[in-house]
Amino acid sequence: MAASLIELAHYRDRIRTFRDRPHAGEILAGMLAPDVPDNALVLAVPAGGVPVGREVAQRLNLPLDLLVVSKITLPWDTEAGYGAVAFDGTVRINEALVQRLLLSREDVEQGISRTREKVDRRQVLLRRGRPFPDLAERPVVVVDDGLASGYTLSVGVDALRKHGARKIQVAVPTGHLDSLGRLARETERIYCANIRSGWSFAVADAYERWSDVAEEELMKMVAGLPGEQSPE
């Protein structure tokens, strides 16, 4: 295991580890507390990462903002992805999976286009005129509700590097061991309470209560973020 990957050993390979996303955020905050500096910024990935990230930010008394990224889903399965798009247009594709699934270039380009539209819409909906924060010389903690393939967070890290972030830490309640290992090579440190391995992995299995975060609920969570401009 990489030295930059921090876990809670007693949660290894367990399922139903967390009651819900806020409980997962509470656990992550405890893991982060000894290491995260006072000037760090928490960036939560919508939608599921927001209730986790909000709990982390509140417990550590850190500011919270958003990292809007989205996976590129398969034409026949909106839960499975073969890449991701970030808020600034950065794209990463799992070429090996594309070839294995016999996806055409047209399929891939259409998937990228659809995902860019989704990301752009979320940027407008959730940021509501707030500029992206200045990341120069500021530690960043990226929070999501779990990590399966890792492509979504990987493309988010790529985009943050382009925007000046020098120290990026990732905090996820649950993640697959192989994907965590790959992402650890791209970040300064990863915190993951519940590391699991094996051929079958679902983020939802780490939670007792799991559901999609509704858009209305998400809007309420981000309504108080600093710098938001009132809609006209």
N, C-alpha and C positions, 0 to 999 in steps of 0.2 A: 504494500500500500504506500502511496506517495506521502511524504511527510506533510504536504500541504493539504491533505484531506483529513478533516477532523470529524469523528463520529462519536456516538454514544454506544459503546460496545454492547450494553445490555438490551439495546433495541435491534441489534443485527438480525436480519432475516425474519423479523416479526411482522405480522399483519395486524390491522385494527389497533395501531399504536396510539393514534390521536383521536380525541373525541370529535374534533372538528378543526377547521382551519385556524380560528383564533387560539385554540389550545396548542396547535402546532407552532404558531408564532411565539407563544409563551415559552415553549421548550427551546426554540431557536434563540430567543433573546437571552436565555440563561447561558447558552453556549457561547454567544458572541460577547457577552458583557465583559469578560476579562481582557479582551483583545481590541475591541473597536474604539478608535479615538473619538474625542468629543466633536470633532469637525466633520465626521463622516456623514454621508448622505445615503439614505435608504431609497432604492429604486425598486418598486414593485411591478411585476409583470401582470397586466390585466389579462383575464379577469380574476382567475383563481388565486393569483399571487397577492392581490390587493388586501384581502382580509388577513392574510399571513403577515405581509409587510407592514400593515398598519399596526398590528399588535407589537411587532418587533420595534418599530419606531417609537411607539408610545412608551413601551417599557424601558427603552434605552434613552429616552428623551432626545431623539434625533429627528431631523426633518425628513419628511416623506415626499417622494415624487414618483413619477411613472416612467417605466421603460416599455414602450408599446412595440411588441413584436408578435408575430403570429406564424404558426406552422403552415406549410403548404400541404393541403390535404389531398388524398387520393380522390379521383373522380367518383369512385364507388364506395368510399368509406371516409366520412368526414371526421372520424376519430383518429385515423392513422395518417401520418405525414411522411414526406420524403425531402423536406427542406424547410426553410423559414425565411421570412422577410422582416427587416427591422424598420423602425420609424424613419430612418434617413434613406431608405431604399436599398440598404445592404442586403444581399441575398446569399444564402448558402444552400447548396443542393447535395443530397446524398446520391452521388452518381452511381455507386454500386447498386443501390436499391432501385434506382431508375432503370438500370439495365436488367436487373433481375425480374422486375415487374413488367418489362417490355413496354414501358411508357415511351411514346413518341416525343420528338422535340416539340411538336405542336401541343401535346398534352402538357408538357412541362411549362412552356411559355404561357399557355392559358392559365395554368395553376398559379404561376408567378403573378400574372396580371390580376387575377381575382384576389389574391392575397394582398397585393399592394393596395387595391381599392379598399379592402377591409381595414388595413392598417391606417390608411389615410383618413377613413371615416372615423375610426376610433381616436385618432389624434385630434380631430376637430371636436368630436363629442366630449372627450375626456379632458383635454388640455384647456379648451375654451379660452384661447387667446394667451395662455401662459407660455412664455418662451422656455425652451429647454434650458436647464440649469447649467451654469458654468462649472465644468469639471476639472479645470486646471488646478493642480496641486491639492485636490480634494479626494480623500478616500471614498470609494463607492462600495456599498453592499447591495448586491442584486438579489432580490427575494422572489421566489415562485413557490407554488404549492407542491411541486414535485418535479423530478427529472427522469424522463424515460429514455428517449434516444439522445437527448441533449442538444439537438440541432437548434431549437428555439433559443436557448440560453447562449449557445455558442455564437449565433449570429448577433445576438444582443451585445455580447462582449466585443465582437468585431466593431460594431457601430460605436460603442463607447470609447474604444481606443481611438477611433477616427476623430472623436469629439474631445480628445485631450485627456481622457482618464488614464492615470498612470498606475494606480493601485486599485485593483478590482477584486473584491471578495464576493463569493456566491454563497447564499444560505438557502437551503431547501430542506423541508422536513423529511422527505424520502427520495431515494434515487437508486437507479441501477448501478451496480459496482463498476461495470465496464464503461458506461457513459460518464460516470463521475471521474474515472481515471483519465479519460480523454480530455474532459473539460479542465481538470486540474493542471494540465500542461499549458493551458491558456490563461490561467488566472493566478493570483498570488496565493489564494487559499480558498478552500471550499469547506463549508460546515454542512453536514448532513446527519441528522439524528438517527434516521432509520435507513441503513444501507441494506439492500437486498440483491441477491444474485439469482441466476437461473434463467431458463429460456423464456419463461412467462413473467411479465411484469406489468402491473397497472398501478398508476399513482393512487387511484381510488381505494385500493386494497389497504392502504395505510390508515384509512379513516373509518371510524365508526359511523359518522354521519357525513354523507357526501352528496352534493348536488351541484349543478352548474350555478354560477353566480349570475343572477338575472341582471339585465342591463339597468333596470330601475334601481336595484340595490347597489350596483356598482357606482352609479351616478351619485347616490347619497354618500357613499364612502369617500369619494374624491372631491365632494363639493367644497370642503373647507381647506383644500390645499393652498399654500401661500401663493400670492401673485395672480390668482385667477381673476379674469376680467368678467364682469357681469354681462350676460347675453343681451343683445340689443332687442 
